[in-house]
Amino acid sequence: MKAFKLKKRLLTIAMTFTILLLLAYARTAFLFPQNLLIMQGKEYTFDFNTPINVALTPERSGIFKVNGKQISENFKVSLLSPVRLQSDEIGEFNLRLKLFGRIPLKDVVINVVPETKVIPCGNTVGVRIFTDGVLIVGVSKVHGDDGKDYKPYHDAGIDQGDTILEVDGKKLEQLYDLSEIVQGSNGKTLHLKVKHDENIKDAQITPIKSSDSKYKLGLWVRDSTAGIGTLTFYDSNTNKFGALGHGITDIDTGKILAVGKGDILESSIISVKKGVKGNPGELKGIFLNEDFKKGVIAENNEHGIYGKVTSDSGLTKNAAIPVALRSEVEEGTATILSNIDGRKVESFTIEIQKVFKQNSQNSKGMIIKITDKRLLEITGGIVQGMSGSPIIQKGKLVGAVTHVFVNDPTKGYGIFSELMIQSINKIK
């Protein structure tokens, strides 16, 4: 009986230890970001407050210092105390983490960049994006001239959300290109190059002659979108800009639109629809001159839209300020720059209520609350069109407004500015 009780107790201890080990593994893997931006010569502080040890292995010795010490292979560090990471070398480097020095945990990609200063904006801009190819936003049966219904897209293996890049070797620039090819096919099979998620595949589809004597594929497609958003910042040295803080998605498919070409235009706010609980508000604006581009859009991703400014006339002439790392963002008072009337950019007070410093790679890195009485009176809080409004704290750009809480328009999310800087650094 004693032997059985001892065995049961040992089994319980072993299971408890295993569970704790798994929890430690999961917590540490979650807290360490997959991608990290640090400024050259500046310390980046992690504060996990977790009683475990990890071993750090850089891709080569001499790149990083941890807590002031140069590190090489299997440098052991406790996560119970703050961990300060620093590098004086510019570039992209890999850092491998092992739990207790043995269990592979995560490979972190670290971008070391010079201290970055940008000009915070807050101007609303018109945004036009033309997709790379044509996006399939819906499908429907084709009623043939023989009285039968057909689904040509089904046999081709294509569906809503896919993008047709080429037809019979011809790159599609606009909807008209596809329509012209289909109508000129005389029902012959077409060879497509299609993008499905991140994969490119070949497909074949045969147009059906419909009851109105036109050839059809049963596809609803779109090649562009336009709207109003806020320019977050631009770098006067490179003319690169960042805006919105979140990607532009197709209204029907929810997918982020791949940019074939796009531009930003000067705009003016003509009215404001005030936000209330359950019904988000909106800035209503107009494009002032569609022939005069303020900038060219090169990238649309989950962190916003990015490109190069071609004319800074009409943009806010603020002084350049440093970009804060996420480790520098604090809960407390901050300001945003927003354009809610005409072309005038104004400063409004907010409160950063919660900061998700660890492993937040999306556009919801912090929770903010509008506290400025005048802004609350005019807009009710955060409204559509304010996405991209720069968030400034202690003289540094810490982020941008991205989302509004539908049930409380005074609150919303913000993205860390370091994520937006990573995106502009990828633009040539």
C-alpha positions as CSV (number, residue, x, y, z in Angstrom):
1,M,0.0,0.0,0.0
2,K,2.9,2.4,0.9
3,A,4.6,1.6,-2.3
4,F,1.4,2.4,-4.3
5,K,1.0,5.7,-2.5
6,L,4.6,6.6,-3.1
7,K,4.3,5.7,-6.8
8,K,1.1,7.8,-7.0
9,R,2.8,10.7,-5.3
10,L,5.8,10.6,-7.6
11,L,3.5,10.3,-10.6
12,T,1.6,13.4,-9.4
13,I,4.9,15.3,-8.9
14,A,6.1,14.3,-12.4
15,M,2.8,15.4,-14.0
16,T,2.9,18.7,-12.1
17,F,6.4,19.3,-13.2
18,T,5.5,18.4,-16.9
19,I,2.5,20.8,-16.8
20,L,4.7,23.6,-15.3
21,L,7.3,23.0,-18.0
22,L,4.7,23.1,-20.8
23,L,3.2,26.3,-19.3
24,A,6.7,27.9,-19.1
25,Y,7.4,26.9,-22.7
26,A,4.1,28.3,-24.0
27,R,4.4,31.5,-22.0
28,T,8.0,32.2,-23.0
29,A,7.3,31.3,-26.7
30,F,4.3,33.7,-26.7
31,L,6.0,36.6,-24.9
32,F,9.1,36.7,-27.2
33,P,8.2,38.4,-30.5
34,Q,8.9,36.6,-33.8
35,N,10.2,39.9,-35.3
36,L,11.8,42.7,-33.4
37,L,13.1,46.2,-34.2
38,I,15.8,47.8,-32.1
39,M,17.6,51.0,-32.5
40,Q,21.4,51.0,-32.9
41,G,23.1,51.5,-29.6
42,K,19.9,51.7,-27.6
43,E,18.8,49.1,-25.0
44,Y,15.6,47.2,-25.6
45,T,14.2,45.9,-22.3
46,F,12.1,42.7,-21.9
47,D,10.4,42.3,-18.5
48,F,8.9,38.8,-18.4
49,N,9.0,38.2,-14.6
50,T,9.1,34.5,-15.2
51,P,11.2,32.2,-13.0
52,I,12.9,30.3,-15.9
53,N,16.2,30.4,-17.7
54,V,16.8,30.5,-21.5
55,A,19.9,30.3,-23.6
56,L,20.5,32.8,-26.3
57,T,22.6,32.0,-29.4
58,P,23.2,34.8,-32.0
59,E,24.0,33.8,-35.6
60,R,27.5,35.0,-34.8
61,S,29.4,36.4,-31.8
62,G,29.8,40.1,-31.3
63,I,26.4,41.2,-32.5
64,F,24.5,41.6,-29.3
65,K,25.0,42.6,-25.7
66,V,22.6,41.3,-23.0
67,N,22.6,43.2,-19.7
68,G,25.8,44.9,-20.8
69,K,27.7,41.7,-21.6
70,Q,28.7,40.5,-25.1
71,I,27.0,37.2,-25.9
72,S,28.0,34.2,-27.9
73,E,26.6,30.7,-28.2
74,N,24.3,29.5,-25.4
75,F,24.5,32.6,-23.3
76,K,22.2,31.8,-20.3
77,V,19.9,34.4,-18.8
78,S,17.1,34.4,-16.2
79,L,13.8,35.8,-17.2
80,L,12.9,36.6,-13.6
81,S,14.7,39.9,-13.9
82,P,14.5,42.4,-16.8
83,V,16.6,41.5,-19.9
84,R,18.3,44.4,-21.7
85,L,19.2,43.7,-25.4
86,Q,21.5,46.0,-27.3
87,S,23.4,46.0,-30.6
88,D,25.8,48.5,-32.2
89,E,25.7,46.7,-35.6
90,I,23.1,47.7,-38.3
91,G,21.4,44.8,-40.1
92,E,19.0,41.9,-39.8
93,F,20.1,39.1,-37.5
94,N,18.8,35.8,-36.1
95,L,18.7,35.0,-32.4
96,R,18.0,31.4,-31.3
97,L,16.3,30.7,-28.0
98,K,16.4,27.5,-26.0
99,L,14.4,26.8,-22.8
100,F,16.8,25.8,-20.0
101,G,19.5,25.7,-22.6
102,R,18.3,22.5,-24.2
103,I,14.7,22.8,-25.5
104,P,14.4,24.7,-28.8
105,L,12.0,27.6,-28.2
106,K,12.0,30.2,-31.0
107,D,14.1,31.8,-33.6
108,V,13.7,35.6,-33.4
109,V,14.5,37.9,-36.4
110,I,16.0,41.2,-35.1
111,N,16.3,44.3,-37.2
112,V,18.9,46.8,-35.9
113,V,18.4,50.2,-37.5
114,P,19.8,53.7,-36.8
115,E,17.8,55.9,-34.5
116,T,14.9,57.0,-36.7
117,K,13.2,60.3,-36.8
118,V,10.1,61.0,-38.8
119,I,7.7,63.9,-39.4
120,P,4.3,63.1,-37.7
121,C,1.4,64.2,-40.0
122,G,-2.2,63.6,-39.2
123,N,-3.4,64.8,-42.6
124,T,-6.3,63.0,-44.1
125,V,-5.5,61.8,-47.7
126,G,-7.4,60.2,-50.5
127,V,-6.3,56.6,-51.1
128,R,-6.6,54.8,-54.4
129,I,-5.4,51.3,-54.9
130,F,-5.5,49.3,-58.2
131,T,-5.1,45.6,-57.5
132,D,-2.4,43.4,-58.9
133,G,-4.6,41.5,-61.3
134,V,-8.4,41.3,-60.7
135,L,-9.8,40.0,-57.5
136,I,-12.7,37.5,-57.5
137,V,-15.3,38.9,-55.0
138,G,-18.1,36.5,-55.9
139,V,-19.3,33.7,-58.1
140,S,-22.6,32.8,-59.7
141,K,-24.1,30.3,-62.1
142,V,-24.2,31.1,-65.8
143,H,-27.5,30.5,-67.5
144,G,-26.4,29.2,-70.9
145,D,-28.1,29.9,-74.2
146,D,-29.1,26.2,-74.2
147,G,-31.2,26.7,-71.1
148,K,-28.8,24.9,-68.7
149,D,-27.0,26.4,-65.7
150,Y,-23.2,26.1,-65.6
151,K,-20.4,26.8,-63.0
152,P,-17.2,27.2,-65.1
153,Y,-15.3,28.4,-62.1
154,H,-16.0,25.2,-60.3
155,D,-14.2,23.0,-62.8
156,A,-11.4,25.5,-62.9
157,G,-10.8,25.2,-59.2
158,I,-11.0,28.9,-58.5
159,D,-13.3,30.7,-56.0
160,Q,-14.1,33.9,-54.2
161,G,-10.9,35.6,-52.8
162,D,-8.6,34.3,-55.6
163,T,-6.9,36.8,-57.9
164,I,-6.5,36.3,-61.6
165,L,-3.1,37.6,-62.6
166,E,-2.9,36.5,-66.3
167,V,-5.1,35.1,-69.0
168,D,-3.4,33.3,-71.9
169,G,-0.1,34.9,-70.9
170,K,-1.5,38.5,-70.8
171,K,-1.1,40.4,-67.6
172,L,-4.4,41.8,-66.4
173,E,-4.2,45.6,-65.6
174,Q,-8.0,46.2,-65.2
175,L,-11.4,44.7,-65.5
176,Y,-11.7,45.6,-69.1
177,D,-8.7,43.4,-70.0
178,L,-10.5,40.3,-68.7
179,S,-13.8,41.2,-70.3
180,E,-12.2,41.8,-73.7
181,I,-10.4,38.4,-73.6
182,V,-13.5,36.5,-72.5
183,Q,-15.8,38.1,-75.2
184,G,-13.2,37.4,-77.8
185,S,-12.7,33.7,-76.8
186,N,-15.6,32.3,-78.8
187,G,-16.0,29.8,-76.0
188,K,-12.4,28.4,-76.3
189,T,-10.7,27.3,-73.0
190,L,-8.6,30.1,-71.4
191,H,-5.4,29.5,-69.5
192,L,-5.2,31.4,-66.2
193,K,-2.5,32.3,-63.7
194,V,-4.2,32.6,-60.4
195,K,-3.1,33.7,-56.9
196,H,-4.6,31.7,-54.1
197,D,-3.5,33.1,-50.7
198,E,0.3,33.3,-51.2
199,N,0.5,30.6,-53.8
200,I,0.5,31.0,-57.6
201,K,-1.2,28.2,-59.6
202,D,-2.3,27.5,-63.2
203,A,-5.9,26.9,-64.1
204,Q,-8.1,26.5,-67.1
205,I,-11.6,27.8,-67.6
206,T,-14.1,27.6,-70.5
207,P,-16.4,30.7,-71.0
208,I,-20.1,29.8,-71.4
209,K,-22.3,31.5,-73.9
210,S,-25.2,32.9,-71.9
211,S,-28.8,33.5,-72.7
212,D,-28.0,37.1,-73.6
213,S,-25.4,35.8,-76.2
214,K,-22.4,37.0,-74.2
215,Y,-19.6,34.8,-73.0
216,K,-19.3,34.6,-69.2
217,L,-17.2,32.9,-66.5
218,G,-19.7,33.3,-63.6
219,L,-17.2,35.5,-61.7
220,W,-17.8,38.9,-60.0
221,V,-14.5,40.8,-60.0
222,R,-13.0,44.0,-58.8
223,D,-9.8,45.9,-59.7
224,S,-9.7,48.9,-57.4
225,T,-10.8,50.6,-54.3
226,A,-10.8,54.2,-52.9
227,G,-11.4,56.0,-49.7
228,I,-10.2,58.4,-47.0
229,G,-7.5,57.7,-44.4
230,T,-4.9,59.4,-42.3
231,L,-1.2,59.9,-43.1
232,T,0.8,58.9,-40.0
233,F,4.3,60.1,-40.9
234,Y,6.9,60.5,-43.5
235,D,10.7,60.5,-43.6
236,S,12.0,63.7,-45.2
237,N,15.4,62.0,-45.9
238,T,13.9,59.1,-47.9
239,N,10.4,60.5,-48.7
240,K,9.0,57.2,-47.5
241,F,5.6,57.4,-45.7
242,G,3.3,55.2,-43.6
243,A,-0.4,55.6,-43.2
244,L,-3.6,54.0,-41.8
245,G,-1.8,51.5,-39.4
246,H,-3.9,48.6,-40.8
247,G,-4.3,47.0,-44.2
248,I,-7.0,47.9,-46.8
249,T,-9.2,44.9,-47.3
250,D,-11.8,44.0,-49.9
251,I,-15.2,44.6,-48.5
252,D,-16.6,41.3,-49.8
253,T,-13.7,38.9,-49.2
254,G,-12.0,40.5,-46.2
255,K,-8.6,39.9,-47.9
256,I,-5.9,42.5,-47.9
257,L,-5.7,43.9,-51.4
258,A,-2.4,43.3,-53.3
259,V,-1.2,46.6,-54.8
260,G,-0.6,46.7,-58.5
261,K,-0.4,50.5,-58.3
262,G,-1.8,53.1,-56.1
263,D,-1.5,56.7,-54.9
264,I,-2.4,59.1,-52.2
265,L,-4.2,62.4,-53.0
266,E,-4.9,65.6,-51.2
267,S,-8.3,65.6,-49.5
268,S,-10.6,67.8,-47.4
269,I,-13.0,66.8,-44.7
270,I,-16.5,68.3,-45.4
271,S,-18.5,66.7,-42.6
272,V,-18.4,64.3,-39.6
273,K,-20.8,61.6,-38.8
274,K,-20.6,61.3,-35.0
275,G,-20.0,57.9,-33.6
276,V,-22.4,56.4,-31.0
277,K,-22.5,53.0,-29.2
278,G,-23.1,50.3,-31.8
279,N,-22.8,52.7,-34.8
280,P,-19.3,53.9,-35.6
281,G,-18.9,57.4,-37.0
282,E,-17.1,58.6,-40.1
283,L,-15.1,61.4,-41.6
284,K,-16.6,62.4,-44.9
285,G,-14.2,63.9,-47.3
286,I,-13.5,64.7,-51.0
287,F,-10.5,64.4,-53.2
288,L,-9.4,67.9,-54.1
289,N,-7.4,67.1,-57.3
290,E,-7.4,63.6,-58.6
291,D,-4.7,64.4,-61.2
292,F,-2.3,65.7,-58.6
293,K,-0.7,62.8,-56.6
294,K,0.8,63.4,-53.2
295,G,2.5,60.0,-53.1
296,V,2.8,56.6,-54.6
297,I,1.6,53.5,-52.7
298,A,4.1,50.5,-52.9
299,E,2.8,48.2,-50.2
300,N,-0.5,47.4,-48.5
301,N,-0.1,45.0,-45.5
302,E,-1.6,44.3,-42.1
303,H,0.3,47.2,-40.7
304,G,-1.0,49.9,-43.1
305,I,-0.1,51.4,-46.5
306,Y,3.4,52.5,-47.4
307,G,5.1,54.2,-50.2
308,K,6.9,57.5,-51.2
309,V,5.7,61.1,-51.0
310,T,6.1,62.8,-54.3
311,S,4.9,66.2,-53.1
312,D,4.9,67.5,-49.5
313,S,2.8,70.6,-50.2
314,G,-0.2,70.7,-48.0
315,L,1.3,68.2,-45.5
316,T,1.8,69.3,-41.9
317,K,5.2,70.9,-41.4
318,N,6.0,69.5,-38.0
319,A,9.6,68.9,-36.8
320,A,10.9,65.4,-37.1
321,I,10.6,63.4,-33.8
322,P,12.2,60.1,-32.7
323,V,10.3,56.8,-33.2
324,A,9.7,55.0,-29.9
325,L,10.2,51.3,-29.4
326,R,7.4,49.4,-27.9
327,S,9.4,49.0,-24.7
328,E,9.2,52.8,-24.3
329,V,5.4,53.0,-24.6
330,E,3.8,53.7,-21.3
331,E,0.2,53.7,-20.0
332,G,-0.9,57.3,-19.4
333,T,-1.4,60.6,-21.2
334,A,-0.6,61.0,-24.9
335,T,-1.8,63.1,-27.9
336,I,-3.0,62.3,-31.4
337,L,-2.8,64.4,-34.5
338,S,-6.1,64.3,-36.5
339,N,-7.7,66.2,-39.4
340,I,-11.4,66.4,-38.6
341,D,-12.3,69.7,-40.4
342,G,-11.2,70.8,-43.8
343,R,-7.5,70.4,-44.2
344,K,-6.6,71.5,-40.6
345,V,-4.6,69.1,-38.4
346,E,-5.1,69.5,-34.7
347,S,-3.7,67.9,-31.5
348,F,-6.1,66.1,-29.2
349,T,-5.5,64.4,-25.8
350,I,-5.9,60.7,-25.2
351,E,-5.0,58.1,-22.6
352,I,-3.1,55.0,-23.4
353,Q,-4.9,52.5,-21.1
354,K,-3.2,49.2,-21.9
355,V,0.0,48.3,-23.7
356,F,0.5,44.8,-25.1
357,K,4.3,44.9,-25.3
358,Q,5.1,41.3,-25.7
359,N,4.7,39.5,-29.1
360,S,2.1,41.9,-30.5
361,Q,2.8,41.9,-34.2
362,N,-0.6,43.1,-35.3
363,S,-2.3,46.5,-35.4
364,K,-3.7,46.1,-31.9
365,G,-0.7,46.8,-29.7
366,M,-2.4,49.2,-27.3
367,I,-5.8,50.3,-26.1
368,I,-6.4,54.0,-26.2
369,K,-9.2,56.2,-24.9
370,I,-10.1,59.7,-26.3
371,T,-10.2,62.2,-23.4
372,D,-10.2,65.5,-25.3
373,K,-13.6,67.1,-24.7
374,R,-13.8,68.9,-28.0
375,L,-13.0,65.8,-30.1
376,L,-15.6,63.9,-28.1
377,E,-18.2,66.6,-28.8
378,I,-17.5,66.6,-32.5
379,T,-16.8,63.0,-33.4
380,G,-17.9,61.0,-30.3
381,G,-14.4,59.5,-30.2
382,I,-12.7,57.5,-32.9
383,V,-14.4,57.4,-36.3
384,Q,-13.6,55.9,-39.6
385,G,-11.0,57.9,-41.5
386,M,-9.0,58.6,-38.3
387,S,-7.1,55.4,-38.7
388,G,-3.4,56.3,-39.0
389,S,-3.6,59.4,-36.7
390,P,-0.2,59.5,-35.1
391,I,0.1,58.9,-31.3
392,I,2.7,61.0,-29.6
393,Q,4.0,60.5,-26.1
394,K,6.9,62.3,-24.4
395,G,8.0,63.8,-27.7
396,K,8.2,60.5,-29.5
397,L,6.0,58.8,-32.1
398,V,4.7,55.7,-30.3
399,G,2.0,54.5,-32.7
400,A,-1.1,55.2,-34.7
401,V,-4.8,54.9,-34.2
402,T,-6.1,51.8,-36.0
403,H,-9.6,50.6,-34.8
404,V,-12.6,51.8,-32.8
405,F,-14.5,49.7,-30.3
406,V,-18.0,49.4,-31.8
407,N,-19.7,49.4,-28.4
408,D,-17.6,52.3,-27.1
409,P,-16.4,54.8,-29.7
410,T,-14.4,56.6,-27.1
411,K,-12.0,53.7,-27.1
412,G,-10.0,51.8,-29.7
413,Y,-6.7,50.2,-30.6
414,G,-3.4,51.5,-31.7
415,I,-0.4,50.0,-33.5
416,F,3.2,50.3,-32.4
417,S,5.2,52.7,-34.6
418,E,8.1,50.3,-34.7
419,L,6.0,47.9,-36.8
420,M,5.3,50.7,-39.3
421,I,9.0,51.5,-39.4
422,Q,9.7,47.9,-40.2
423,S,7.3,48.1,-43.2
424,I,8.8,51.3,-44.7
425,N,12.3,49.9,-44.3
426,K,11.3,47.1,-46.8
427,I,10.4,49.6,-49.5
428,K,13.1,50.3,-52.0
